[in-house]
Amino acid sequence: MGSLKKLNFEVCGRVQGVFFRKHTKKTCDKHGVAGWVLNTKGGTVQGLLEGSQQSVSKVKNWLKSVGSPKSKIDKCTFYNECTVDTKSLTQFSIITDKTEVERRTFKT
Protein backbone atom coordinates (compact mmCIF):
# COMPACT_ATOMS: atom_id res chain seq x y z
CA MET A 1 0.00 0.00 0.00
CA GLY A 2 1.23 3.50 -0.79
CA SER A 3 1.56 6.41 1.58
CA LEU A 4 -1.51 7.47 3.51
CA LYS A 5 -2.39 10.92 4.82
CA LYS A 6 -3.81 11.59 8.26
CA LEU A 7 -4.96 14.96 9.60
CA ASN A 8 -7.37 16.83 11.85
CA PHE A 9 -9.70 19.56 10.61
CA GLU A 10 -11.98 22.27 11.96
CA VAL A 11 -14.68 24.00 9.94
CA CYS A 12 -16.13 27.36 11.06
CA GLY A 13 -19.28 29.09 9.83
CA ARG A 14 -22.86 27.88 9.60
CA VAL A 15 -21.96 24.21 9.93
CA GLN A 16 -24.22 22.97 12.73
CA GLY A 17 -27.90 22.21 12.17
CA VAL A 18 -27.35 21.95 8.39
CA PHE A 19 -26.47 18.23 8.12
CA PHE A 20 -22.76 19.01 7.73
CA ARG A 21 -21.64 15.89 9.61
CA LYS A 22 -23.97 13.65 7.57
CA HIS A 23 -22.68 15.08 4.27
CA THR A 24 -19.06 14.84 5.50
CA LYS A 25 -19.56 11.12 6.19
CA LYS A 26 -21.21 10.65 2.78
CA THR A 27 -18.27 12.41 1.06
CA CYS A 28 -15.67 10.42 3.00
CA ASP A 29 -17.44 7.13 2.31
CA LYS A 30 -17.57 8.00 -1.40
CA HIS A 31 -13.80 8.60 -1.48
CA GLY A 32 -12.78 5.75 0.84
CA VAL A 33 -11.57 8.05 3.63
CA ALA A 34 -11.81 6.82 7.23
CA GLY A 35 -12.07 8.99 10.34
CA TRP A 36 -14.68 10.78 12.37
CA VAL A 37 -16.58 14.09 12.65
CA LEU A 38 -18.30 15.87 15.57
CA ASN A 39 -20.00 19.13 16.54
CA THR A 40 -18.12 21.20 19.14
CA LYS A 41 -19.64 23.28 21.93
CA GLY A 42 -18.14 26.32 20.18
CA GLY A 43 -20.33 25.87 17.09
CA THR A 44 -17.66 24.43 14.81
CA VAL A 45 -17.22 20.97 13.29
CA GLN A 46 -14.02 19.03 13.98
CA GLY A 47 -12.79 15.72 12.71
CA LEU A 48 -10.06 13.37 11.60
CA LEU A 49 -9.35 12.11 8.08
CA GLU A 50 -7.23 9.13 7.07
CA GLY A 51 -6.79 7.75 3.57
CA SER A 52 -4.84 7.93 0.33
CA GLN A 53 -3.27 11.28 -0.50
CA GLN A 54 -5.60 11.72 -3.50
CA SER A 55 -8.76 10.84 -1.56
CA VAL A 56 -7.88 13.02 1.43
CA SER A 57 -7.13 15.90 -0.95
CA LYS A 58 -10.63 15.57 -2.47
CA VAL A 59 -12.27 15.60 0.96
CA LYS A 60 -10.16 18.58 2.06
CA ASN A 61 -11.36 20.51 -0.98
CA TRP A 62 -14.97 19.56 -0.20
CA LEU A 63 -14.57 20.70 3.43
CA LYS A 64 -13.05 24.05 2.35
CA SER A 65 -15.34 24.98 -0.49
CA VAL A 66 -18.46 22.80 -0.81
CA GLY A 67 -19.89 21.48 2.45
CA SER A 68 -23.52 20.50 2.92
CA PRO A 69 -26.13 22.26 0.78
CA LYS A 70 -27.30 24.62 3.57
CA SER A 71 -23.90 25.26 5.15
CA LYS A 72 -21.82 28.42 4.86
CA ILE A 73 -18.12 27.76 5.33
CA ASP A 74 -16.23 30.76 6.69
CA LYS A 75 -12.95 28.98 7.37
CA CYS A 76 -11.51 25.48 7.30
CA THR A 77 -8.24 24.75 9.04
CA PHE A 78 -6.18 21.56 8.88
CA TYR A 79 -3.89 20.43 11.71
CA ASN A 80 -1.32 17.71 12.36
CA GLU A 81 -1.13 16.58 8.73
CA CYS A 82 1.26 13.66 8.38
CA THR A 83 2.04 10.61 6.30
CA VAL A 84 1.40 7.19 7.82
CA ASP A 85 2.31 3.74 6.54
CA THR A 86 -0.75 1.84 7.73
CA LYS A 87 -4.38 2.68 8.37
CA SER A 88 -5.44 2.88 11.99
CA LEU A 89 -9.14 3.35 11.13
CA THR A 90 -11.47 1.26 8.98
CA GLN A 91 -14.55 3.48 8.60
CA PHE A 92 -15.89 7.01 8.96
CA SER A 93 -18.07 7.78 11.99
CA ILE A 94 -20.25 10.61 13.22
CA ILE A 95 -19.52 11.09 16.94
CA THR A 96 -22.60 12.10 18.96
CA ASP A 97 -21.94 10.61 22.41
CA LYS A 98 -21.24 13.54 24.76
CA THR A 99 -18.36 11.78 26.53
CA GLU A 100 -16.72 10.88 23.22
CA VAL A 101 -17.25 14.41 21.87
CA GLU A 102 -15.51 15.88 24.93
CA ARG A 103 -12.68 13.33 24.68
CA ARG A 104 -12.03 13.89 20.98
CA THR A 105 -12.58 17.65 20.70
CA PHE A 106 -9.18 19.27 20.21
CA LYS A 107 -8.07 22.73 21.25
CA THR A 108 -7.16 25.13 18.47
Secondary structure, DSSP 8 states (H G I E B T S, - for coil): ---EEEEEEEEEEE-SSSSHHHHHHHHHHHHT-EEEEEE-TTS-EEEEEEEEHHHHHHHHHHHHHT-STT-EEEEEEEEEEEEESS-S--SEEE---HHHHHHH----
